[in-house]
Amino acid sequence: MRVSSVSFFLSLLFPFPLRPLFLLGFPFTFHVLFTFKAFVLSTFFLLPSSFAWVGGKVENIKVFDFEGRWFSLLDFAKGRKFVLSPIYTKCPSACSIITFNLKEALSKMKEKHTVLSFSFDEKDTVDDLLTFARRWELDGRNWTVVSARKEDIIKLLDSLGFWIKRVEGGEILHPNLIYVVDGKDSIILAVLNAKPLDFRSLKIALSDGNIIERFIFFRLFSFDPVTRKYEFDIIFLSYLVAFGTIILILIFLRYILFGTKKSRT
């Protein structure tokens, strides 16, 4: 993603593929397209931290559930959006909090949504998954708990950008993250360290809401887990305005340079 962003920045300054539009007598189209690229660039670099995962591809590994059935990870959702919650069944604290907050958030929604609690502990057995499923009253249809072989666990965690570290006593350190995955394999939302869970963003991500609502909500508002309120992100907006100003200056300079050259010819 870092490499592509650098390439994108270079193409912004020197968009040679678009230059024929200018030479053919379409300066307005040229600058509209340039402005669009500039706007995308400005929002790309200013996304909230949770957006680092958005757009990533989920590895479709083979998993087994608490009934011992094997299937491909993405097959469980049957083409629907779903929540992917990395946990491990013997987790002493964080995983229970994540699961509880997720259940609480989903209980406020009218529609039933698909959830996969994924154990990243290769030592978890079918019995361990069954104990977890009974503890949280998972029905195995809309919400189930699965695990996989060690090599496949590594593949999935790598695709999610999710790290784990075993420490003494058997505990596994890990980030508190849940993902919303589209009907295929792309991550469309990652909720990080939200206690209680960011309900509204989860609801919008799981719904088929329009793109304007998504853009305004996910970029201009942030959830405060302490106050349980959505607050206008004035800092993010300030950066966006500042970045937009810089972009407008660049556009103006380009217009002067290229416009002057064209008028002389």
Backbone as CSV, one residue per row, in Angstrom:
resi,resn,N_x,N_y,N_z,CA_x,CA_y,CA_z,C_x,C_y,C_z
1,MET,0.834,-1.196,0.000,0.000,0.000,0.000,0.872,1.250,0.000
2,ARG,2.018,1.216,0.728,2.920,2.346,0.773,3.477,2.625,-0.614
3,VAL,3.890,1.543,-1.317,4.485,1.700,-2.642,3.474,2.294,-3.605
4,SER,2.242,1.767,-3.565,1.223,2.252,-4.484,0.900,3.710,-4.221
5,SER,0.949,4.139,-2.958,0.645,5.527,-2.635,1.721,6.455,-3.177
6,VAL,3.001,5.993,-3.154,4.084,6.796,-3.723,3.908,6.933,-5.218
7,SER,3.574,5.803,-5.871,3.331,5.835,-7.308,2.177,6.762,-7.643
8,PHE,1.148,6.707,-6.800,-0.023,7.550,-7.027,0.354,9.024,-6.910
9,PHE,1.225,9.354,-5.934,1.655,10.734,-5.728,2.442,11.224,-6.932
10,LEU,3.318,10.361,-7.470,4.081,10.736,-8.647,3.180,10.953,-9.849
11,SER,2.159,10.092,-9.987,1.232,10.249,-11.103,0.395,11.508,-10.952
12,LEU,0.223,11.949,-9.703,-0.513,13.184,-9.448,0.262,14.376,-9.982
13,LEU,1.576,14.394,-9.710,2.401,15.506,-10.145,2.664,15.461,-11.647
14,PHE,2.800,14.241,-12.196,3.111,14.089,-13.607,2.156,13.089,-14.267
15,PRO,0.906,13.453,-14.434,-0.077,12.498,-14.988,-0.009,12.435,-16.510
16,PHE,1.069,11.857,-17.034,1.275,11.821,-18.479,0.146,11.152,-19.246
17,PRO,-0.478,10.084,-18.749,-1.578,9.470,-19.504,-2.730,10.421,-19.756
18,LEU,-2.888,11.438,-18.901,-3.983,12.376,-19.072,-3.612,13.552,-19.967
19,ARG,-2.310,13.731,-20.240,-1.876,14.908,-20.976,-2.449,14.989,-22.382
20,PRO,-2.678,13.880,-23.103,-3.294,13.983,-24.435,-4.634,14.709,-24.409
21,LEU,-5.396,14.596,-23.343,-6.658,15.328,-23.245,-6.411,16.827,-23.337
22,PHE,-5.346,17.273,-22.705,-5.011,18.688,-22.705,-4.581,19.125,-24.102
23,LEU,-3.747,18.297,-24.748,-3.230,18.637,-26.068,-4.313,18.609,-27.132
24,LEU,-5.357,17.813,-26.894,-6.448,17.716,-27.856,-7.481,18.829,-27.669
25,GLY,-7.206,19.711,-26.762,-8.110,20.841,-26.593,-9.162,20.637,-25.529
26,PHE,-8.880,19.779,-24.520,-9.821,19.536,-23.435,-9.186,19.878,-22.089
27,PRO,-8.780,21.134,-21.906,-8.133,21.496,-20.641,-9.062,21.347,-19.451
28,PHE,-10.364,21.574,-19.647,-11.302,21.470,-18.537,-11.373,20.031,-18.036
29,THR,-11.500,19.102,-18.982,-11.541,17.680,-18.612,-10.248,17.267,-17.923
30,PHE,-9.158,17.741,-18.463,-7.847,17.420,-17.893,-7.761,17.844,-16.434
31,HIS,-8.168,19.066,-16.159,-8.048,19.575,-14.796,-9.107,19.000,-13.869
32,VAL,-10.253,18.619,-14.402,-11.261,17.945,-13.571,-10.721,16.603,-13.107
33,LEU,-10.136,15.838,-14.028,-9.574,14.548,-13.670,-8.408,14.711,-12.705
34,PHE,-7.599,15.724,-12.935,-6.486,15.985,-12.036,-6.990,16.341,-10.636
35,THR,-8.037,17.169,-10.581,-8.606,17.555,-9.288,-9.157,16.346,-8.555
36,PHE,-9.797,15.434,-9.304,-10.340,14.219,-8.693,-9.217,13.383,-8.095
37,LYS,-8.135,13.222,-8.828,-7.001,12.461,-8.311,-6.422,13.130,-7.069
38,ALA,-6.360,14.445,-7.099,-5.824,15.175,-5.956,-6.704,14.988,-4.731
39,PHE,-8.017,14.993,-4.945,-8.939,14.828,-3.820,-8.807,13.439,-3.213
40,VAL,-8.718,12.424,-4.070,-8.540,11.054,-3.580,-7.245,10.951,-2.790
41,LEU,-6.192,11.572,-3.300,-4.910,11.537,-2.605,-5.017,12.171,-1.225
42,SER,-5.664,13.322,-1.145,-5.755,14.028,0.132,-6.518,13.220,1.161
43,THR,-7.590,12.534,0.763,-8.348,11.727,1.722,-7.612,10.434,2.039
44,PHE,-6.845,9.906,1.081,-6.135,8.642,1.289,-5.135,8.745,2.436
45,PHE,-4.374,9.841,2.472,-3.347,9.985,3.492,-3.900,10.411,4.834
46,LEU,-5.174,10.792,4.901,-5.719,11.318,6.143,-6.772,10.418,6.767
47,LEU,-6.800,9.164,6.362,-7.802,8.264,6.911,-7.492,7.918,8.352
48,PRO,-8.536,7.659,9.161,-8.315,7.219,10.544,-7.521,5.932,10.571
49,SER,-6.917,5.613,11.732,-6.012,4.474,11.821,-6.670,3.165,11.424
50,SER,-7.962,2.975,11.736,-8.621,1.707,11.427,-8.712,1.460,9.930
51,PHE,-8.545,2.523,9.105,-8.666,2.347,7.662,-7.419,1.727,7.045
52,ALA,-6.395,1.483,7.873,-5.199,0.833,7.352,-5.515,-0.556,6.828
53,TRP,-6.579,-1.178,7.342,-6.937,-2.536,6.934,-7.948,-2.559,5.795
54,VAL,-8.651,-1.469,5.574,-9.740,-1.456,4.602,-9.209,-1.700,3.196
55,GLY,-9.894,-2.587,2.468,-9.482,-2.921,1.114,-8.599,-4.148,1.038
56,GLY,-8.127,-4.636,2.195,-7.305,-5.838,2.205,-8.111,-7.070,1.828
57,LYS,-7.436,-8.075,1.340,-8.072,-9.318,0.910,-7.905,-10.398,1.972
58,VAL,-9.010,-11.026,2.322,-9.004,-12.080,3.337,-8.650,-13.413,2.691
59,GLU,-7.673,-14.091,3.256,-7.252,-15.402,2.743,-8.362,-16.427,3.007
60,ASN,-8.776,-17.118,1.955,-9.878,-18.082,2.066,-9.339,-19.454,2.454
61,ILE,-9.033,-19.637,3.726,-8.418,-20.876,4.207,-9.481,-21.917,4.565
62,LYS,-9.036,-23.131,4.776,-9.913,-24.192,5.264,-9.998,-24.114,6.787
63,VAL,-11.228,-24.171,7.319,-11.438,-24.079,8.767,-12.352,-25.220,9.219
64,PHE,-12.360,-25.460,10.542,-13.299,-26.433,11.110,-14.068,-25.760,12.228
65,ASP,-15.334,-26.166,12.423,-16.175,-25.547,13.437,-16.317,-26.447,14.664
66,PHE,-17.215,-26.077,15.585,-17.341,-26.821,16.847,-18.075,-28.153,16.688
67,GLU,-18.528,-28.446,15.461,-19.115,-29.747,15.176,-18.158,-30.628,14.378
68,GLY,-16.949,-30.116,14.158,-15.944,-30.894,13.437,-16.068,-30.826,11.934
69,ARG,-16.912,-29.950,11.419,-17.083,-29.821,9.969,-15.995,-28.928,9.386
70,TRP,-15.471,-29.326,8.233,-14.460,-28.538,7.529,-15.107,-27.819,6.346
71,PHE,-14.727,-26.576,6.119,-15.229,-25.814,4.977,-14.314,-24.612,4.745
72,SER,-14.473,-23.972,3.610,-13.690,-22.767,3.321,-14.260,-21.589,4.098
73,LEU,-13.392,-20.755,4.614,-13.787,-19.647,5.480,-14.894,-18.793,4.862
74,LEU,-14.722,-18.406,3.600,-15.664,-17.487,2.965,-16.972,-18.157,2.573
75,ASP,-17.002,-19.484,2.558,-18.225,-20.196,2.181,-19.305,-20.064,3.251
76,PHE,-18.915,-19.840,4.494,-19.896,-19.780,5.580,-20.873,-18.633,5.389
77,ALA,-20.393,-17.509,4.872,-21.255,-16.332,4.711,-22.153,-16.428,3.484
78,LYS,-21.870,-17.349,2.567,-22.684,-17.563,1.371,-22.909,-16.273,0.577
79,GLY,-21.833,-15.516,0.384,-21.911,-14.315,-0.432,-22.416,-13.081,0.284
80,ARG,-22.729,-13.202,1.577,-23.216,-12.044,2.339,-22.050,-11.385,3.085
81,LYS,-22.263,-10.131,3.467,-21.286,-9.479,4.338,-21.266,-10.209,5.669
82,PHE,-20.089,-10.246,6.300,-20.017,-10.916,7.598,-18.961,-10.268,8.479
83,VAL,-19.095,-10.524,9.771,-18.140,-10.030,10.758,-17.136,-11.137,11.053
84,LEU,-15.863,-10.805,11.011,-14.805,-11.748,11.347,-14.136,-11.262,12.626
85,SER,-14.234,-12.089,13.674,-13.729,-11.698,14.990,-12.627,-12.656,15.438
86,PRO,-11.359,-12.255,15.318,-10.256,-13.118,15.775,-10.223,-13.208,17.306
87,ILE,-10.230,-14.426,17.811,-10.206,-14.674,19.263,-9.425,-15.962,19.510
88,TYR,-9.266,-16.345,20.770,-8.893,-17.728,21.079,-9.675,-18.141,22.320
89,THR,-10.056,-19.386,22.376,-11.068,-19.827,23.337,-10.623,-19.745,24.792
90,LYS,-9.324,-19.786,25.040,-8.835,-19.756,26.424,-8.384,-18.356,26.841
91,CYS,-8.741,-17.366,26.063,-8.367,-15.981,26.347,-8.975,-15.556,27.694
92,PRO,-8.176,-15.010,28.615,-8.681,-14.696,29.954,-9.487,-13.410,30.056
93,SER,-9.408,-12.516,29.048,-10.098,-11.234,29.221,-10.589,-10.614,27.916
94,ALA,-9.671,-10.154,27.075,-10.030,-9.317,25.921,-11.032,-9.981,24.974
95,CYS,-10.850,-11.262,24.697,-11.724,-11.938,23.728,-13.166,-12.005,24.232
96,SER,-13.326,-12.171,25.543,-14.679,-12.176,26.115,-15.322,-10.805,25.999
97,ILE,-14.531,-9.756,26.219,-15.047,-8.389,26.095,-15.453,-8.102,24.661
98,ILE,-14.593,-8.502,23.718,-14.887,-8.295,22.296,-16.169,-9.018,21.907
99,THR,-16.288,-10.278,22.317,-17.465,-11.082,21.962,-18.729,-10.526,22.600
100,PHE,-18.639,-10.129,23.859,-19.791,-9.550,24.555,-20.245,-8.262,23.862
101,ASN,-19.303,-7.368,23.567,-19.660,-6.102,22.922,-20.216,-6.320,21.522
102,LEU,-19.683,-7.323,20.825,-20.189,-7.634,19.492,-21.620,-8.153,19.564
103,LYS,-21.895,-9.048,20.515,-23.255,-9.558,20.691,-24.215,-8.430,21.057
104,GLU,-23.777,-7.531,21.931,-24.613,-6.414,22.340,-24.935,-5.510,21.156
105,ALA,-23.924,-5.220,20.324,-24.137,-4.365,19.163,-25.078,-5.013,18.154
106,LEU,-24.879,-6.294,17.881,-25.704,-6.985,16.898,-27.143,-7.161,17.393
107,SER,-27.334,-7.244,18.697,-28.686,-7.398,19.253,-29.537,-6.155,19.012
108,LYS,-28.903,-5.024,18.740,-29.629,-3.775,18.499,-30.070,-3.642,17.044
109,MET,-29.635,-4.566,16.209,-29.992,-4.517,14.787,-31.183,-5.415,14.510
110,LYS,-32.034,-4.970,13.613,-33.230,-5.745,13.270,-32.861,-6.997,12.481
111,GLU,-31.935,-6.841,11.545,-31.556,-7.978,10.706,-30.553,-8.871,11.427
112,LYS,-30.560,-10.148,11.067,-29.553,-11.071,11.580,-28.355,-11.043,10.648
113,HIS,-27.168,-10.966,11.228,-25.954,-10.896,10.430,-25.048,-12.088,10.737
114,THR,-24.199,-12.390,9.768,-23.307,-13.539,9.884,-22.028,-13.148,10.613
115,VAL,-21.629,-13.982,11.566,-20.420,-13.717,12.353,-19.567,-14.985,12.418
116,LEU,-18.273,-14.793,12.214,-17.307,-15.880,12.384,-16.321,-15.474,13.471
117,SER,-16.382,-16.160,14.606,-15.329,-16.000,15.607,-14.226,-16.979,15.224
118,PHE,-13.050,-16.451,14.928,-11.957,-17.288,14.441,-10.880,-17.423,15.509
119,SER,-10.618,-18.657,15.946,-9.570,-18.895,16.935,-8.219,-19.010,16.244
120,PHE,-7.290,-18.148,16.665,-5.949,-18.167,16.080,-4.991,-19.023,16.899
121,ASP,-5.532,-19.802,17.831,-4.720,-20.713,18.632,-4.786,-22.104,18.002
122,GLU,-3.664,-22.549,17.440,-3.662,-23.858,16.775,-3.882,-25.003,17.752
123,LYS,-3.792,-24.720,19.049,-4.024,-25.747,20.069,-5.508,-25.939,20.379
124,ASP,-6.348,-25.036,19.920,-7.787,-25.173,20.160,-8.346,-26.371,19.397
125,THR,-9.092,-27.199,20.108,-9.692,-28.392,19.519,-11.171,-28.163,19.261
126,VAL,-11.815,-29.169,18.672,-13.264,-29.096,18.450,-13.987,-28.920,19.783
127,ASP,-13.532,-29.620,20.803,-14.153,-29.492,22.136,-13.990,-28.080,22.698
128,ASP,-12.833,-27.471,22.467,-12.614,-26.095,22.929,-13.578,-25.131,22.223
129,LEU,-13.749,-25.341,20.927,-14.670,-24.502,20.167,-16.108,-24.710,20.645
130,LEU,-16.448,-25.969,20.971,-17.795,-26.272,21.452,-18.057,-25.587,22.799
131,THR,-17.077,-25.612,23.671,-17.210,-24.940,24.966,-17.435,-23.444,24.778
132,PHE,-16.685,-22.842,23.855,-16.831,-21.410,23.558,-18.219,-21.128,22.981
133,ALA,-18.656,-21.991,22.061,-19.965,-21.801,21.423,-21.102,-21.897,22.443
134,ARG,-21.003,-22.833,23.371,-22.034,-22.975,24.405,-22.018,-21.789,25.365
135,ARG,-20.823,-21.338,25.708,-20.705,-20.213,26.648,-21.377,-18.966,26.087
136,TRP,-21.225,-18.747,24.780,-21.777,-17.542,24.163,-23.061,-17.810,23.387
137,GLU,-23.585,-19.002,23.503,-24.860,-19.378,22.882,-24.857,-19.119,21.380
138,LEU,-23.826,-19.620,20.720,-23.720,-19.478,19.270,-24.513,-20.581,18.585
139,ASP,-25.324,-20.197,17.598,-26.230,-21.170,16.982,-25.580,-22.013,15.892
140,GLY,-24.402,-21.618,15.435,-23.730,-22.386,14.389,-24.240,-22.083,13.000
141,ARG,-25.309,-21.301,12.889,-25.851,-20.929,11.573,-25.478,-19.491,11.228
142,ASN,-25.975,-18.533,12.016,-25.613,-17.136,11.776,-24.281,-16.777,12.439
143,TRP,-23.969,-17.463,13.496,-22.721,-17.187,14.221,-22.101,-18.511,14.632
144,THR,-20.859,-18.695,14.248,-20.150,-19.901,14.652,-18.724,-19.550,15.038
145,VAL,-18.033,-20.510,15.629,-16.630,-20.325,15.985,-15.822,-21.395,15.271
146,VAL,-14.702,-20.992,14.676,-13.898,-21.906,13.869,-12.418,-21.744,14.215
147,SER,-11.633,-22.704,13.758,-10.179,-22.600,13.839,-9.613,-23.309,12.612
148,ALA,-8.293,-23.460,12.581,-7.663,-24.049,11.398,-6.301,-24.624,11.771
149,ARG,-5.658,-25.220,10.780,-4.296,-25.706,10.985,-3.343,-24.517,11.131
150,LYS,-2.220,-24.755,11.775,-1.284,-23.680,12.086,-0.864,-22.897,10.841
151,GLU,-0.525,-23.597,9.765,-0.058,-22.908,8.563,-1.146,-22.026,7.945
152,ASP,-2.405,-22.486,8.044,-3.514,-21.689,7.508,-3.843,-20.512,8.421
153,ILE,-3.684,-20.704,9.720,-3.888,-19.596,10.663,-2.923,-18.467,10.336
154,ILE,-1.679,-18.825,10.078,-0.664,-17.825,9.746,-1.042,-17.075,8.472
155,LYS,-1.519,-17.815,7.465,-1.922,-17.184,6.204,-3.049,-16.181,6.425
156,LEU,-4.048,-16.585,7.203,-5.192,-15.701,7.437,-4.771,-14.462,8.218
157,LEU,-4.013,-14.648,9.282,-3.593,-13.511,10.098,-2.730,-12.543,9.296
158,ASP,-1.883,-13.075,8.428,-1.071,-12.208,7.562,-1.952,-11.373,6.641
159,SER,-2.987,-11.985,6.101,-3.876,-11.244,5.196,-4.684,-10.184,5.939
160,LEU,-4.896,-10.393,7.246,-5.641,-9.437,8.054,-4.750,-8.360,8.667
161,GLY,-3.433,-8.551,8.598,-2.536,-7.629,9.283,-2.673,-7.748,10.784
162,PHE,-2.941,-8.955,11.249,-3.233,-9.225,12.660,-2.067,-9.990,13.269
163,TRP,-1.454,-9.448,14.335,-0.302,-10.089,14.938,-0.687,-10.785,16.248
164,ILE,0.053,-11.823,16.582,-0.112,-12.494,17.875,1.266,-12.794,18.450
165,LYS,1.344,-12.902,19.778,2.603,-13.228,20.441,2.314,-14.053,21.686
166,ARG,2.874,-15.247,21.726,2.713,-16.115,22.899,3.667,-15.676,24.012
167,VAL,3.146,-15.663,25.219,3.974,-15.308,26.376,3.917,-16.449,27.392
168,GLU,4.693,-16.329,28.447,4.723,-17.371,29.467,3.344,-17.554,30.104
169,GLY,3.020,-18.814,30.365,1.720,-19.111,30.953,0.676,-19.503,29.929
170,GLY,1.053,-19.439,28.643,0.133,-19.854,27.599,-0.745,-18.755,27.035
171,GLU,-0.667,-17.567,27.625,-1.500,-16.472,27.121,-0.960,-15.966,25.783
172,ILE,-1.873,-15.476,24.935,-1.490,-14.948,23.628,-1.846,-13.465,23.569
173,LEU,-0.838,-12.632,23.345,-1.079,-11.201,23.184,-1.572,-10.944,21.764
174,HIS,-2.505,-10.018,21.618,-3.087,-9.738,20.302,-3.814,-8.400,20.328
175,PRO,-4.019,-7.755,19.168,-4.805,-6.523,19.121,-6.287,-6.839,19.266
176,ASN,-7.063,-5.873,19.738,-8.520,-6.048,19.850,-9.161,-5.514,18.573
177,LEU,-9.363,-6.415,17.641,-9.832,-6.025,16.311,-10.963,-6.925,15.848
178,ILE,-11.947,-6.330,15.186,-12.904,-7.123,14.417,-12.975,-6.523,13.021
179,TYR,-13.353,-7.348,12.063,-13.397,-6.930,10.664,-14.795,-7.161,10.105
180,VAL,-15.194,-6.297,9.169,-16.387,-6.555,8.369,-15.899,-6.840,6.952
181,VAL,-16.301,-7.994,6.430,-15.858,-8.447,5.115,-17.044,-8.426,4.168
182,ASP,-16.817,-7.987,2.926,-17.916,-7.926,1.962,-18.298,-9.324,1.500
183,GLY,-19.190,-9.417,0.530,-19.683,-10.709,0.073,-18.631,-11.568,-0.600
184,LYS,-17.457,-10.990,-0.845,-16.380,-11.744,-1.487,-15.241,-11.949,-0.499
185,ASP,-14.204,-11.111,-0.603,-13.056,-11.314,0.284,-12.392,-10.013,0.720
186,SER,-13.063,-8.879,0.517,-12.449,-7.588,0.831,-12.912,-7.063,2.190
187,ILE,-11.973,-6.508,2.948,-12.298,-5.889,4.236,-12.891,-4.507,3.983
188,ILE,-14.081,-4.237,4.524,-14.707,-2.926,4.337,-14.746,-2.117,5.627
189,LEU,-14.382,-2.738,6.753,-14.312,-2.007,8.016,-13.470,-2.801,9.000
190,ALA,-12.665,-2.089,9.770,-11.935,-2.705,10.881,-12.176,-1.844,12.109
191,VAL,-12.720,-2.452,13.162,-12.978,-1.726,14.404,-11.860,-2.056,15.376
192,LEU,-11.138,-1.032,15.806,-9.958,-1.218,16.643,-10.175,-0.637,18.031
193,ASN,-9.963,-1.497,19.054,-9.984,-1.051,20.450,-11.252,-0.303,20.833
194,ALA,-12.395,-0.702,20.308,-13.655,-0.033,20.640,-14.344,-0.767,21.783
195,LYS,-14.445,-0.115,22.929,-15.129,-0.676,24.095,-16.086,0.385,24.626
196,PRO,-17.374,0.238,24.523,-18.074,-0.838,23.827,-17.914,-0.724,22.315
197,LEU,-18.349,-1.720,21.619,-18.147,-1.785,20.191,-18.785,-0.596,19.480
198,ASP,-18.097,-0.130,18.437,-18.583,0.983,17.630,-19.824,0.524,16.859
199,PHE,-20.999,0.707,17.481,-22.235,0.137,16.947,-22.641,0.749,15.617
200,ARG,-22.621,2.072,15.529,-23.144,2.709,14.328,-22.286,2.422,13.101
201,SER,-20.968,2.461,13.267,-20.108,2.170,12.126,-20.273,0.720,11.686
202,LEU,-20.450,-0.177,12.652,-20.685,-1.582,12.331,-21.988,-1.738,11.558
203,LYS,-23.030,-1.018,12.000,-24.329,-1.099,11.342,-24.259,-0.593,9.910
204,ILE,-23.591,0.546,9.701,-23.479,1.112,8.360,-22.666,0.197,7.462
205,ALA,-21.588,-0.384,8.005,-20.743,-1.275,7.208,-21.498,-2.533,6.775
206,LEU,-22.367,-3.051,7.652,-23.116,-4.270,7.331,-24.323,-3.996,6.444
207,SER,-24.778,-2.750,6.429,-25.953,-2.405,5.627,-25.533,-2.101,4.195
208,ASP,-26.525,-1.814,3.371,-26.262,-1.425,1.989,-26.442,0.082,1.829
209,GLY,-26.034,0.833,2.860,-26.190,2.286,2.858,-25.508,2.935,1.670
210,ASN,-25.967,4.143,1.313,-25.407,4.798,0.141,-23.985,5.292,0.426
211,ILE,-23.256,5.525,-0.646,-21.834,5.854,-0.535,-21.597,7.204,0.127
212,ILE,-22.537,8.143,-0.023,-22.384,9.466,0.594,-22.434,9.341,2.110
213,GLU,-23.384,8.548,2.602,-23.489,8.336,4.046,-22.219,7.708,4.592
214,ARG,-21.697,6.733,3.888,-20.481,6.065,4.329,-19.302,7.046,4.358
215,PHE,-19.196,7.851,3.296,-18.071,8.784,3.207,-18.114,9.796,4.347
216,ILE,-19.280,10.398,4.572,-19.408,11.416,5.625,-19.156,10.807,6.991
217,PHE,-19.778,9.658,7.260,-19.681,9.076,8.600,-18.278,8.586,8.915
218,PHE,-17.700,7.785,8.005,-16.430,7.149,8.314,-15.252,8.113,8.300
219,ARG,-15.391,9.270,7.633,-14.264,10.180,7.550,-14.384,11.390,8.462
220,LEU,-15.581,11.793,8.792,-15.737,13.031,9.562,-16.161,12.807,11.008
221,PHE,-16.487,11.574,11.378,-16.897,11.304,12.750,-16.062,10.160,13.324
222,SER,-15.805,10.231,14.620,-15.082,9.166,15.301,-15.829,8.795,16.573
223,PHE,-15.748,7.520,16.921,-16.458,7.011,18.090,-15.562,7.075,19.313
224,ASP,-16.072,7.688,20.391,-15.344,7.760,21.650,-15.873,6.657,22.563
225,PRO,-15.081,5.599,22.822,-15.570,4.488,23.643,-15.814,4.856,25.100
226,VAL,-15.265,5.984,25.549,-15.459,6.411,26.929,-16.821,7.080,27.105
227,THR,-17.127,8.026,26.210,-18.398,8.756,26.300,-19.541,8.037,25.586
228,ARG,-19.190,7.007,24.770,-20.179,6.285,23.950,-20.882,7.207,22.965
229,LYS,-20.203,8.235,22.506,-20.796,9.187,21.575,-19.926,9.316,20.330
230,TYR,-20.582,9.732,19.229,-19.872,10.005,17.995,-19.571,11.495,17.950
231,GLU,-18.306,11.816,17.805,-17.888,13.205,17.857,-17.291,13.634,16.530
232,PHE,-17.577,14.881,16.175,-17.043,15.444,14.942,-15.532,15.559,15.059
233,ASP,-14.827,14.999,14.101,-13.373,14.968,14.142,-12.820,16.250,13.534
234,ILE,-12.704,17.295,14.352,-12.268,18.600,13.878,-10.814,18.576,13.428
235,ILE,-9.994,17.742,14.064,-8.580,17.656,13.687,-8.446,17.075,12.281
236,PHE,-9.193,15.992,12.038,-9.173,15.373,10.714,-9.650,16.357,9.653
237,LEU,-10.718,17.109,9.966,-11.244,18.092,9.016,-10.218,19.189,8.752
238,SER,-9.513,19.625,9.796,-8.498,20.668,9.639,-7.379,20.196,8.708
239,TYR,-6.951,18.945,8.909,-5.926,18.391,8.031,-6.433,18.305,6.600
240,LEU,-7.694,17.914,6.456,-8.282,17.776,5.127,-8.328,19.116,4.415
241,VAL,-8.728,20.171,5.146,-8.780,21.513,4.564,-7.381,21.979,4.176
242,ALA,-6.419,21.751,5.072,-5.042,22.157,4.785,-4.495,21.425,3.563
243,PHE,-4.780,20.123,3.495,-4.318,19.328,2.361,-4.996,19.795,1.082
244,GLY,-6.299,20.088,1.179,-7.032,20.577,0.020,-6.490,21.887,-0.489
245,THR,-6.071,22.757,0.436,-5.486,24.046,0.057,-4.194,23.851,-0.718
246,ILE,-3.366,22.919,-0.223,-2.114,22.615,-0.914,-2.389,22.082,-2.316
247,ILE,-3.376,21.228,-2.414,-3.725,20.654,-3.716,-4.184,21.740,-4.676
248,LEU,-5.000,22.684,-4.194,-5.476,23.781,-5.043,-4.314,24.643,-5.524
249,ILE,-3.329,24.844,-4.637,-2.151,25.611,-5.034,-1.388,24.882,-6.134
250,LEU,-1.249,23.556,-5.982,-0.576,22.759,-7.009,-1.319,22.822,-8.336
251,ILE,-2.649,22.754,-8.264,-3.464,22.847,-9.481,-3.255,24.200,-10.151
252,PHE,-3.237,25.260,-9.336,-3.052,26.615,-9.861,-1.695,26.754,-10.544
253,LEU,-0.644,26.206,-9.892,0.690,26.278,-10.465,0.776,25.493,-11.765
254,ARG,0.141,24.328,-11.795,0.126,23.521,-13.026,-0.559,24.270,-14.149
255,TYR,-1.667,24.914,-13.812,-2.437,25.636,-14.836,-1.609,26.774,-15.404
256,ILE,-0.897,27.471,-14.525,-0.063,28.584,-14.980,1.055,28.070,-15.889
257,LEU,1.739,27.016,-15.466,2.872,26.489,-16.220,2.455,25.929,-17.564
258,PHE,1.490,25.004,-17.549,1.069,24.355,-18.783,0.204,25.278,-19.642
259,GLY,-0.595,26.105,-18.969,-1.429,27.051,-19.716,-0.602,28.073,-20.432
260,THR,0.482,28.517,-19.774,1.384,29.510,-20.387,2.101,28.914,-21.582
261,LYS,2.560,27.668,-21.433,3.255,27.009,-22.548,2.340,26.848,-23.758
262,LYS,1.075,26.508,-23.513,0.132,26.275,-24.605,-0.184,27.584,-25.314
263,SER,-0.335,28.663,-24.532,-0.673,29.956,-25.137,0.475,30.487,-25.996
264,ARG,1.717,30.135,-25.587,2.869,30.585,-26.365,2.988,29.843,-27.673
265,THR,2.543,28.577,-27.672,2.612,27.802,-28.907,1.479,28.148,-29.847
